[in-house]
Amino acid sequence: MEKQLLFSGNSNKELAESVAKNLGKKLAPIKVNTFSDGEVNVEIDINVRGSDTFIIQSTDSPAEKNLMELVLIADALKRASANSITAVIPYFGYARQDRRVRSARVPISARVIAEVLTSVGISRVITLDIHSEQIQGFFSFPVDNIYTSNIMCKEIIGKYKVEDLQVVSPDTGGVIRARSVAKTLGVKDLAIIDKRREKANESEVINLIGDVKDKVCIVPDDLIDTAGTLSNASHALKKEGAREVIAYITHPVLSGNAIENLNKSAIDRLVVSNSIDIGDKSEKCPKIDVFDISPIIAESIKRITTGDSISELFK
């Protein structure tokens, strides 16, 4: 009996198969479909007793269905006596509501998801560029947050002189991520976009802090949704004399009129990971390049098995 088994839901089967291939394995047999009324139906088709199991499943749109698949697969593995259950969640959905700002009457959705995952026997989570690092504290077990943007942007080293680069944080909340990317690239200074968001999915560039004139601006972020923020930022940067604007964004949510916004934006290149399957959206927007993260996920799984450090991956 195999001691390490990889399972996948339907959110991003291609990525899961690529991860398995990088590990020299195949995905374990499982049925994940729906009853006639739309309820998720799961059945494990292999003996998992005593095995260390990994479920590769993003919780992107349709978030409720993909999340329920993850939860029910985990419950099935727990009831079948798996030794351990690790949820590999490349894109961790429901992470944008992680606190009650000014005591607003809103849920702390990220905490709810953490409690649900814990309740079905998951004992570890691997995720990529989680929206807020404090979410790791909502879990009572290890959460490995891999800084994919650091790895993605390494491909720019050698293409430009360091003195021509300027790392730009798209908002004040992204400064820590931007500093990390700047350190990876060897860039000393940061520029910061001061923006105001009156409501979800809408933003307005208020001010640009820092010098971007004649610079190749590197804009790292964890996710891109409607692309409104990035579009506004790209125009502001070009207005201030930026030579190029290149964004490295891990999770391509790309909802609503995102593709239209990107095509109209002043961005020169948008590099995203395949944490979310974007279908033919990259064909509709020639600015988009997709970075394969399956080797990073596979290496993380391997290091968990061998007990080696995961943080070394992105140092």
N, C-alpha and C positions, 0 to 999 in steps of 0.2 A: 504494500500500500504506500502511495506517495505521501510524504509528510508535508509538502508544501503545495497548495492548490490555489489556482487563480480563477475567480468567477467574475462575470460581468453582467450588468443589466443592459438595457437598450439605449442608454443615453449617448454613448460614444463607443460603439462596438469596435470600430476601426482602430481607435487608440488602444483599447484593451488588448486586441489581438497583436498589435505592434509591441506592446509591453511584454506580453507573453513570449513573442518571438525573440526579443532582446534577451530574455532569460533562458532561451532554449527550450521553452515549454509550449504547450497548447492550453487554451482555456478549458477548464473543467466543464463537463456537460451539465447543463441546467436548462430548464424550461421557464421562461419568463414571458407570459402573455396575459391576456385579459379574459374574464368571463364576458358573456354577451351583454351584461349591463355596464361594462367598463371597469369592474373591480380587477385589481392586479392579482394574477394567479402565478404562484412560484412552486417549482418542484425540483429538488436536487437529484441528479441522476448518477450519483457516484457515492461510494462510502467515504465519509469524511471523519469518522470517529478517530480522535487523537491527532488530527491533522491541523497544521497551521494554515489558516485560510485567509485570502485577500479578496475583497470585493472592489472592483474598479468601476466607479460610477460617479459621474458628475451630477450635480443637482441643478442643472440649467433648465430652460423652458422645454417642455411643460414641467415646471419645478415640482408640482404636487405628485405627478405620476412618477417622475424619476426618483424623488425622495422616498415614495412608498415602495418602489421596487427595491431600493437599498435596504430599507427597514425590514421588509419581509424576507429578503434573501438572508439577512443577518439572523433573523428569528429562526428561519429554517435550519441554518447551520448550527445555531446554539442547541436547538432541539434534537439535532442529529449528532450531538456530542463532539463537535469540533473542539480541538484543544485551544485555539485562539482565533479571534476574528478581527482582522485589520481592515478598516474602511479606507480605501484609497479614493479620495474625493478631489480630483484635479481642480474642479471649480466648486467651491463651497457656497451654495446659494443661501439665501435668507441671512446673509452676514451684514447687510447694510443697516439693519436696526439692531445695534449692539448696546444701546443705552437709552435712557429717557432724558433727552435734552430739555432742560428747564422744566422738568416734571411734566412733560407733554403726555397726554393720555394715549400712549402707544405701547405695543408689546415690545419686549426685548426678544425678538425673533431668534437671534443667534443662540440665546440661552435655552429657548424651547427646543430647538433642533438638537443641541448638545444633550439635553435630558432624554429626548426620544432615542437618540443613538445609543446612549448608555443603557437604557432600559431593555434593549434587545440583545445585549450581550457583546457589543463591540468593545474591544479592549485597547484599541489604538487607532489613531487617525493620521493619515498622511495627506497633506493638502499642499497647494501651491499658492504663494502670494495671497494669503487670506486677507480679507478686506481690512480687518483690524486685529492686531496681534493680541489684544486683551481677550479675544474670544477663546484663546487657548486656556484661559483661567476658568472658563465655564465647564470644562471637562475635569473629571477626577482621575484621568489616565493620560498617558503621553500623547501629545499632538505634535507631529513633525511638520513644520511650516517651511517649505523649500522656497528660497528666494529666486524664482525662475528669471526674473527680470535681469538679475546680475549675470546669469549665464547667457541669456539671450543677447545682451548688449556686447558681449565679448567679441562677437564677430565684427564689430566696428573697429577694433584695435588693429592698427596697421593700415587701415583705409584712409585715416586722417591723422594729422599731427595733433598731439595732445593740446597744444596751445590754441588750436582752432576750435576745440570743443567747449561747449558750455552745457552743463546739465541743468535742466529746468524742472522744478517741482510744479505740477499743475495746480496745486493748492497748498495751504499751510499744513494740512494733515499728511501730505506726502513727502515732507521734508526728510524724514528718517530714511525712507526708501531711496530718495534722490541722493542723499549723502552716501549711501551704500554703493549705489551705481557709480557715483563720482569717484569713490575710492577704487572701485574695480577698474575704471578707465584711467585713473591717475590725474583726474581733473580736480583742481584745488577749490575753485569757487562754485557757488550755486546761484541760480536765479530763481525767484519764486513768483508765481502768479497769484495775486490776491484777488479772489473772486467772491461774489455773493450769490447764494442760492436761496431764492425765495420759496421754492417748492421743488419736490423731487423731479429729476430729469430736466431741470431748467437752470442755467447758470449764466452769469454775466461777468466778463472780465472787468475788474475795477482798476487794477494797477499792476505794473510789472516792477518787481524789485530786482535790480541787478543789471549788468551790461550784457547785451546779446549782439551788439553791432558786429557784423562780418563774422559771426560765429555759426558753427554747425550745432544747432540746439538739439540735445537729446532729452526727450520727455518720457520718463518712465511712469507707469501707473499700474494698478492691479487689475482694473477692468475698464472697458469702454462699452457704454450702453447705447444711448442715442447719438453719441459723438458730438453733442452740442458743446460740451466743455472743451474738447480738443479742437474743434473747429474755431471757436472763439479765441482760444489760446494761440493757434497757429497764425491767425490774422494779426493778433496783437504782437507776436514775435516778429513777423515779417515787417510790420509797420515800424518796429524799433530797429530794423536793419539786419535781422537774422539772415544769414546766407542760405541755410537749409533748416528744415524742421523734420526730425526723425523721431517717431514715437515707438517705444517698446512697451507694449501693454499685454499682460499675460492672458487675460480672459476676454475674448471677443463676444460679449453678449449681443451687441449689434441689433437692438430692437428698434421698432418704429421706423423712422425715416433716417436711420443711421447711415446707410449707404449713400443716400442723397446728400446728407450733410458732409460726409467725407469727400465726395466728389467735388463739392463746392468749396471745400476748405483750402487753406494754403499749405497744408501738410504735404511734404514731398514723399514720405514713405512711412507706412504703418506696419510694424512687425508684431504679430500676435502669435500666441501658441495655439496648439490644437487641443487645449483643455476642453474646448467646446467645439462640436462639429458645426462649421459655418456653411456647409453645403456649397452652393455656387456663388456665395457672396463675394469671394475673392475675384471671381470672373467679372462681376458687376462693378467692382472697384479695383482698377489696376494698381492702386497705391498699396494694396494689402499684400504682405508676404506672410506665409505661415511657417512657424518654427516648430519642429517636431520635438515634443517633450518626452516621448516614450523612453528614450535611453536614460533620462534623468530619473523617471519613475522606477524603471527597472533596476537601476543602480541603488535607489533608496530601499527597495524591497530586498535586494541582495544584502545590503549592509545591515538591515534589521535582522536578517537571518544569521549573519555571521557575527553580529555584535560590534561592527565597525561604526565609526562616526559618520552621521549624515551631514552634520554641519560643515564638514570638510568639502562637501560637494560645491558649496557656493562661496567658499573663502577665496 
